[in-house]
Amino acid sequence: MQQVTLAYGRDGLTVDLPDDAAVITPVPHAAAADVPAELLRALREPVSGPPLRERVQRGQTVAISACDITRAQPRDLMIPAVLEELDGIIDLDDIVVLVATGTHRPNTEAELRAMFGDAVVDSVRIVNHDARASDTHRFVGTYGDGVPVWLNEQWVDADVRLTTGFVEPHFFAGFSGGPKMVAPGLAALDTVLVLHDAKRIGDPRATWGVTQGNPVHDDVRAITAGAGGVTYAFDVILNMEQQVISAFGGDILEMHATAIEQAREVAMAAVDAPFDVVVTTGSGYPLDQNLYQSVKGMSAAAQVTRPDGLIVCAAECVDGFPDHGSYREVLTSAASPEALLELIGAREVTVADQWQVQIQARIQAAHRVVMHTSYLSDDQLAEAHLSQTDDIAATVAEAVEKAGPGARVCVLPEGPQTIPYVRGTV
């Protein structure tokens, strides 16, 4: 047996797995030799267009979009770099940082300080975007394939609009970062419901690593190009230790396309054939705080799990399902994953979080999914049509024995930080 440490909560989880199990991790990359210098370089030497300082003028107001706490963006490094570049041109009182929560919960004061650092919190106004506060959005038109777009009014009203984020494969939008920091990040709920409707999410091209022809990402790009009004875009790529490998800046679509190519090399891996058993994770803290986010780990595993194969997903779930939002209500509203897919397909479910449930239900309809958590009970998981194991090694061994000679096992210790795919499918 080989010991593999899974990303789980803050401390990890070590399990014994078969010696011949394929262990897929991100390609090791050292952090940039001088991260602050790399960040400033991206602001001063853009992929396309002029540097940041040449795009702003004295007296202008600035809105900066940044990821919420469910994302590992190094906000405490990126935002200070932006503020340094704006120093002497823009007053701090004229800057607002908008936490691009999409439809997620707002971040607390303590979380904001952990995310941005005390110096930023104490010097710049930070506002949690609220997709459900209809009076805080502006209608800016219809874009893409008929998406009515309402965006955060503080974003729309700003003279200068900056996106900051990080680029990694995304389980239905292709890749994160770039235009996603405008929509769905700063969009109203009604916009997100269309952008993430059953038809778009159900399209086979709405998956990891695919952007062109992906109906979700195509519309995200259309919204940003037509209504987002992004002055400058600033993204990074991270290694396994969540350290900055490289940074990119400039015109948003060109910048994002360039960053995607490096992110693909860092975080995607080809395999020759599907596996009988795949062990995955929710990527550890802060990404595995709840079952909702851990669906991404299931989805990564599903890319290389044979039909009716076993997926074991380890996610701490300190925040439970969570209880806020509609995810738990929708997930537990039908008797089976198949019944959930029928409800969503028939448009009988039209609320936020239906897309996460749709993806999860599709995975559970095709594979057996077993969870290992520390904060969800067996009964709670049963509500979600899932079972739980206290012993991952024993569960894998049982599945291997059942599959018979030649059974293939794969391990994704970092969960969706590395996206496997069967060669020729992406």
C-alpha positions as CSV (number, residue, x, y, z in Angstrom):
1,M,0.0,0.0,0.0
2,Q,1.1,3.6,-0.5
3,Q,0.3,6.5,1.8
4,V,-1.4,9.5,0.1
5,T,-2.1,12.7,1.9
6,L,-5.4,14.2,0.8
7,A,-6.2,17.9,0.9
8,Y,-8.8,18.0,3.8
9,G,-9.6,20.9,6.0
10,R,-6.6,22.8,7.1
11,D,-4.4,19.8,8.2
12,G,-4.9,17.1,5.4
13,L,-5.8,13.4,5.7
14,T,-3.4,10.6,5.1
15,V,-4.9,7.3,3.7
16,D,-3.5,3.9,2.6
17,L,-4.3,3.2,-1.0
18,P,-3.2,0.5,-3.5
19,D,0.4,0.7,-4.7
20,D,-0.7,0.8,-8.3
21,A,-3.2,3.6,-7.9
22,A,-2.6,6.5,-10.3
23,V,-1.9,9.6,-8.2
24,I,-2.6,12.8,-10.2
25,T,-1.5,16.1,-8.8
26,P,-0.8,19.5,-10.2
27,V,2.5,19.7,-12.1
28,P,5.0,21.1,-9.5
29,H,5.7,24.8,-10.1
30,A,7.8,27.0,-7.9
31,A,6.4,30.3,-6.8
32,A,7.7,33.4,-8.6
33,A,11.0,34.4,-7.2
34,D,9.7,37.8,-6.2
35,V,5.9,37.7,-6.0
36,P,5.3,41.4,-5.3
37,A,7.6,42.2,-8.3
38,E,5.7,39.7,-10.5
39,L,2.4,41.3,-9.6
40,L,3.6,44.8,-10.4
41,R,5.0,43.5,-13.6
42,A,1.6,42.3,-14.7
43,L,0.2,45.8,-14.0
44,R,3.0,47.5,-15.8
45,E,3.6,45.1,-18.7
46,P,0.1,43.9,-19.8
47,V,-0.6,41.1,-22.3
48,S,-2.4,43.7,-24.4
49,G,-3.2,47.4,-24.2
50,P,-1.5,50.1,-22.1
51,P,-0.4,49.7,-18.4
52,L,-2.8,50.3,-15.6
53,R,-1.5,53.7,-14.7
54,E,-2.1,54.9,-18.2
55,R,-5.7,53.9,-18.1
56,V,-6.7,56.0,-15.1
57,Q,-7.0,59.8,-14.4
58,R,-7.1,62.0,-11.4
59,G,-10.5,62.4,-9.8
60,Q,-11.9,59.2,-11.2
61,T,-13.8,56.6,-9.0
62,V,-12.6,53.0,-9.0
63,A,-14.3,49.7,-8.4
64,I,-12.2,46.5,-8.0
65,S,-13.8,43.1,-8.2
66,A,-12.2,40.4,-6.0
67,C,-13.1,36.7,-5.2
68,D,-15.0,35.8,-2.1
69,I,-13.8,33.5,0.7
70,T,-14.5,30.3,-1.2
71,R,-11.7,31.0,-3.6
72,A,-8.0,30.9,-2.9
73,Q,-7.1,34.2,-4.6
74,P,-4.2,36.0,-2.9
75,R,-6.2,39.1,-2.3
76,D,-3.8,40.3,0.4
77,L,-1.1,40.5,-2.2
78,M,-3.0,41.5,-5.3
79,I,-5.1,44.4,-3.9
80,P,-2.1,46.1,-2.3
81,A,-0.3,45.8,-5.7
82,V,-3.2,47.6,-7.4
83,L,-3.4,50.3,-4.7
84,E,0.3,50.9,-5.1
85,E,-0.1,51.4,-8.9
86,L,-3.0,53.8,-8.3
87,D,-1.2,55.7,-5.6
88,G,-0.7,59.4,-6.6
89,I,-3.6,59.2,-9.1
90,I,-6.6,57.9,-7.3
91,D,-7.6,58.8,-3.7
92,L,-8.4,55.8,-1.5
93,D,-11.7,57.4,-0.6
94,D,-12.7,57.0,-4.3
95,I,-12.0,53.2,-4.4
96,V,-14.4,50.4,-3.5
97,V,-13.5,46.7,-3.5
98,L,-16.5,44.6,-4.4
99,V,-16.4,41.0,-3.2
100,A,-17.8,39.1,-6.2
101,T,-19.9,36.6,-4.3
102,G,-22.1,35.7,-7.2
103,T,-25.0,34.0,-5.3
104,H,-22.8,33.0,-2.3
105,R,-23.3,34.4,1.2
106,P,-21.6,37.6,2.2
107,N,-18.3,37.4,4.0
108,T,-18.0,38.5,7.6
109,E,-15.8,41.3,9.0
110,A,-13.4,38.7,10.4
111,E,-13.3,36.9,7.0
112,L,-12.6,40.1,5.1
113,R,-9.7,40.8,7.4
114,A,-8.3,37.4,6.8
115,M,-8.9,37.7,3.1
116,F,-7.5,41.2,2.4
117,G,-5.4,42.0,5.5
118,D,-6.1,44.7,8.1
119,A,-4.3,47.4,6.1
120,V,-6.6,47.1,3.2
121,V,-9.8,46.7,5.3
122,D,-8.9,49.8,7.3
123,S,-8.0,52.0,4.3
124,V,-10.5,51.0,1.5
125,R,-14.2,50.5,1.5
126,I,-15.1,46.8,0.9
127,V,-18.6,45.8,0.0
128,N,-20.1,42.3,-0.3
129,H,-22.0,42.0,-3.6
130,D,-25.6,40.8,-2.9
131,A,-27.2,39.1,-5.9
132,R,-30.6,39.1,-4.2
133,A,-30.7,42.9,-3.4
134,S,-32.6,43.9,-6.5
135,D,-32.3,47.6,-5.7
136,T,-28.5,47.5,-5.8
137,H,-28.3,46.6,-9.5
138,R,-28.6,48.3,-12.9
139,F,-30.1,46.8,-16.0
140,V,-27.4,47.1,-18.8
141,G,-29.1,45.2,-21.6
142,T,-29.4,41.7,-23.1
143,Y,-26.3,39.9,-24.2
144,G,-25.1,36.5,-25.4
145,D,-27.9,34.0,-26.0
146,G,-30.7,36.1,-24.6
147,V,-29.2,36.8,-21.1
148,P,-30.9,39.8,-19.4
149,V,-28.1,41.5,-17.5
150,W,-28.3,43.4,-14.2
151,L,-24.9,44.3,-12.6
152,N,-23.9,45.7,-9.3
153,E,-24.6,49.5,-9.4
154,Q,-21.4,50.4,-7.8
155,W,-19.5,48.6,-10.5
156,V,-21.6,50.2,-13.3
157,D,-21.3,53.7,-11.8
158,A,-17.5,53.6,-11.3
159,D,-15.3,55.4,-13.8
160,V,-12.6,52.7,-13.7
161,R,-13.4,49.0,-13.3
162,L,-10.7,46.5,-12.4
163,T,-11.1,42.7,-12.1
164,T,-8.8,40.7,-10.0
165,G,-8.9,36.9,-9.7
166,F,-7.1,33.7,-10.4
167,V,-7.3,31.3,-13.3
168,E,-8.0,27.5,-12.8
169,P,-10.2,25.0,-14.6
170,H,-13.9,25.5,-13.7
171,F,-16.4,22.6,-13.6
172,F,-18.9,24.1,-16.0
173,A,-17.6,27.5,-17.1
174,G,-14.3,26.1,-18.5
175,F,-11.9,28.3,-16.5
176,S,-12.3,30.8,-13.6
177,G,-11.0,34.3,-13.5
178,G,-11.2,36.9,-16.2
179,P,-14.8,37.7,-17.3
180,K,-16.3,35.6,-14.5
181,M,-15.3,38.4,-12.1
182,V,-18.1,40.5,-13.7
183,A,-20.7,37.9,-14.4
184,P,-21.8,35.9,-12.4
185,G,-19.5,37.5,-9.8
186,L,-21.3,40.9,-9.7
187,A,-24.6,40.0,-11.4
188,A,-28.1,40.0,-10.0
189,L,-29.8,36.7,-9.3
190,D,-32.1,36.9,-12.3
191,T,-29.1,37.2,-14.6
192,V,-27.3,34.2,-12.9
193,L,-30.4,32.0,-13.2
194,V,-30.5,32.5,-16.9
195,L,-26.7,32.3,-17.3
196,H,-26.7,29.0,-15.4
197,D,-30.0,27.5,-16.5
198,A,-30.6,23.8,-17.1
199,K,-30.0,24.0,-20.9
200,R,-26.6,25.7,-20.6
201,I,-25.4,23.6,-17.7
202,G,-26.7,20.4,-19.3
203,D,-24.7,21.1,-22.5
204,P,-21.8,18.6,-22.7
205,R,-19.4,21.5,-23.7
206,A,-20.2,23.2,-20.3
207,T,-17.3,21.5,-18.6
208,W,-13.8,21.7,-17.3
209,G,-11.2,23.3,-19.6
210,V,-13.6,24.2,-22.4
211,T,-14.3,27.9,-23.1
212,Q,-15.0,28.3,-26.9
213,G,-18.3,26.7,-27.7
214,N,-19.2,26.4,-24.0
215,P,-22.6,28.1,-23.8
216,V,-21.9,29.4,-20.2
217,H,-18.5,30.8,-21.0
218,D,-19.6,32.2,-24.4
219,D,-22.3,34.2,-22.6
220,V,-19.9,35.3,-19.8
221,R,-17.5,36.7,-22.4
222,A,-20.4,38.4,-24.3
223,I,-21.6,40.1,-21.1
224,T,-18.2,41.3,-20.1
225,A,-17.3,42.6,-23.6
226,G,-20.7,44.3,-24.1
227,A,-21.7,45.5,-20.6
228,G,-18.8,44.8,-18.2
229,G,-16.8,47.8,-19.2
230,V,-13.6,46.4,-17.7
231,T,-10.8,49.0,-17.6
232,Y,-8.1,46.5,-16.6
233,A,-8.0,42.8,-15.8
234,F,-5.5,41.2,-13.4
235,D,-5.2,37.5,-12.8
236,V,-2.7,35.1,-11.3
237,I,-2.0,31.3,-11.5
238,L,-1.3,29.4,-8.3
239,N,0.7,26.3,-7.5
240,M,-0.3,23.5,-5.1
241,E,0.7,25.6,-2.1
242,Q,-1.6,28.4,-3.3
243,Q,1.5,30.5,-4.2
244,V,1.7,32.8,-7.2
245,I,3.4,31.2,-10.1
246,S,2.8,34.0,-12.6
247,A,0.6,37.1,-13.1
248,F,-1.2,38.5,-16.1
249,G,-2.8,41.9,-16.8
250,G,-4.3,43.9,-19.6
251,D,-7.4,43.9,-21.7
252,I,-9.7,41.3,-20.1
253,L,-10.4,38.8,-22.9
254,E,-6.9,38.8,-24.3
255,M,-5.3,38.6,-20.9
256,H,-7.6,35.7,-19.8
257,A,-6.9,33.7,-23.0
258,T,-3.2,33.9,-22.4
259,A,-3.5,33.0,-18.7
260,I,-5.7,30.0,-19.6
261,E,-3.0,28.4,-21.7
262,Q,-0.6,28.3,-18.8
263,A,-3.3,27.2,-16.4
264,R,-4.2,24.3,-18.7
265,E,-0.6,23.1,-18.5
266,V,-0.5,23.5,-14.7
267,A,-3.8,22.0,-13.7
268,M,-5.0,19.5,-16.4
269,A,-3.7,15.9,-16.9
270,A,-4.6,13.3,-19.6
271,V,-5.1,9.6,-18.8
272,D,-5.5,6.8,-21.3
273,A,-8.8,5.2,-20.0
274,P,-11.4,5.6,-17.2
275,F,-11.0,4.1,-13.7
276,D,-13.1,1.8,-11.6
277,V,-12.5,3.9,-8.4
278,V,-11.5,7.5,-8.1
279,V,-10.7,9.1,-4.7
280,T,-11.0,12.9,-4.8
281,T,-11.3,15.8,-2.4
282,G,-12.8,19.3,-2.0
283,S,-9.2,20.7,-2.2
284,G,-8.9,21.4,1.5
285,Y,-9.6,24.7,3.3
286,P,-11.0,27.1,2.2
287,L,-12.6,25.2,-0.7
288,D,-14.0,22.2,1.2
289,Q,-16.0,24.2,3.8
290,N,-19.3,22.8,2.6
291,L,-20.8,20.1,0.4
292,Y,-21.9,22.7,-2.2
293,Q,-18.3,23.5,-3.0
294,S,-17.2,19.9,-2.8
295,V,-19.3,19.0,-5.8
296,K,-16.3,20.3,-7.8
297,G,-14.2,17.5,-6.5
298,M,-16.9,15.0,-7.5
299,S,-17.0,16.5,-10.9
300,A,-13.3,16.3,-11.4
301,A,-13.4,12.7,-10.5
302,A,-16.3,12.0,-12.8
303,Q,-14.3,13.0,-15.8
304,V,-12.3,9.8,-15.5
305,T,-14.6,7.4,-13.6
306,R,-16.3,4.6,-15.6
307,P,-20.1,4.4,-15.7
308,D,-21.3,2.9,-12.4
309,G,-17.8,3.3,-10.9
310,L,-17.1,4.5,-7.4
311,I,-16.2,8.1,-6.5
312,V,-15.0,8.7,-2.9
313,C,-14.9,12.4,-2.0
314,A,-13.2,13.7,1.1
315,A,-14.3,17.1,2.2
316,E,-14.4,18.4,5.8
317,C,-17.7,20.4,5.3
318,V,-17.2,22.6,8.4
319,D,-20.1,24.8,7.1
320,G,-22.4,21.8,6.4
321,F,-24.4,21.9,3.2
322,P,-24.4,24.9,4.0
323,D,-27.8,26.0,5.4
324,H,-27.9,29.4,3.6
325,G,-29.1,29.5,0.1
326,S,-31.4,27.0,-1.7
327,Y,-28.8,24.2,-2.4
328,R,-29.9,21.9,0.5
329,E,-33.6,22.5,-0.2
330,V,-33.3,21.7,-3.9
331,L,-30.9,18.8,-3.4
332,T,-33.3,17.1,-0.9
333,S,-36.5,17.9,-2.7
334,A,-36.7,14.7,-4.8
335,A,-36.4,11.0,-4.1
336,S,-33.4,10.3,-6.3
337,P,-30.8,12.0,-8.5
338,E,-32.7,11.0,-11.5
339,A,-35.9,12.6,-10.2
340,L,-34.0,15.8,-9.5
341,L,-32.8,15.9,-13.1
342,E,-36.3,15.5,-14.3
343,L,-37.5,18.4,-12.1
344,I,-34.8,20.7,-13.2
345,G,-35.1,19.8,-16.8
346,A,-38.9,20.4,-16.7
347,R,-38.1,23.9,-15.2
348,E,-40.0,23.0,-12.0
349,V,-36.8,24.2,-10.1
350,T,-35.8,27.8,-11.0
351,V,-33.8,29.1,-8.0
352,A,-30.2,29.8,-7.3
353,D,-28.0,26.8,-6.7
354,Q,-30.0,24.6,-9.1
355,W,-27.0,24.4,-11.4
356,Q,-24.9,22.9,-8.6
357,V,-27.6,20.4,-7.8
358,Q,-28.0,19.6,-11.5
359,I,-24.3,18.8,-11.9
360,Q,-24.3,16.8,-8.7
361,A,-27.4,14.8,-9.6
362,R,-25.9,14.0,-13.0
363,I,-22.8,12.6,-11.3
364,Q,-24.7,10.6,-8.8
365,A,-27.0,9.2,-11.5
366,A,-24.0,7.9,-13.4
367,H,-21.7,6.8,-10.5
368,R,-21.8,5.7,-6.9
369,V,-20.6,8.6,-4.7
370,V,-19.4,8.1,-1.1
371,M,-18.4,11.0,1.1
372,H,-15.9,11.3,4.0
373,T,-16.7,14.4,6.1
374,S,-16.2,15.6,9.7
375,Y,-19.3,17.8,10.0
376,L,-22.1,16.1,8.1
377,S,-23.9,13.0,9.6
378,D,-24.8,9.9,7.8
379,D,-28.5,11.0,8.0
380,Q,-27.8,14.4,6.5
381,L,-25.9,12.9,3.6
382,A,-28.6,10.3,3.1
383,E,-31.0,13.3,2.5
384,A,-28.7,14.3,-0.4
385,H,-28.7,10.7,-1.8
386,L,-25.1,10.1,-0.6
387,S,-23.5,7.7,1.8
388,Q,-20.5,8.2,4.1
389,T,-17.4,6.2,5.0
390,D,-15.3,6.6,8.0
391,D,-12.5,4.4,6.4
392,I,-11.6,5.5,2.9
393,A,-8.9,2.8,2.6
394,A,-11.4,0.0,3.4
395,T,-14.1,1.4,1.1
396,V,-11.6,1.5,-1.8
397,A,-10.3,-2.0,-1.1
398,E,-13.9,-3.3,-1.1
399,A,-14.6,-1.6,-4.4
400,V,-11.4,-3.0,-6.0
401,E,-12.3,-6.5,-4.9
402,K,-15.8,-6.2,-6.3
403,A,-14.5,-4.8,-9.6
404,G,-12.2,-7.8,-10.0
405,P,-8.8,-8.4,-11.5
406,G,-7.4,-5.4,-13.3
407,A,-9.4,-2.9,-11.4
408,R,-8.0,0.6,-11.8
409,V,-7.8,3.2,-9.1
410,C,-7.1,6.9,-9.4
411,V,-6.4,9.5,-6.6
412,L,-6.8,13.3,-6.9
413,P,-5.3,14.4,-3.6
414,E,-5.9,18.1,-4.5
415,G,-9.4,17.5,-5.9
416,P,-10.3,19.9,-8.7
417,Q,-6.9,21.6,-8.5
418,T,-5.9,19.1,-11.1
419,I,-8.5,18.1,-13.7
420,P,-8.0,14.7,-15.3
421,Y,-9.5,13.9,-18.7
422,V,-9.5,10.9,-20.9
423,R,-7.1,11.6,-23.7
424,G,-8.8,13.0,-26.8
425,T,-11.9,14.3,-25.0
426,V,-10.8,17.9,-24.2
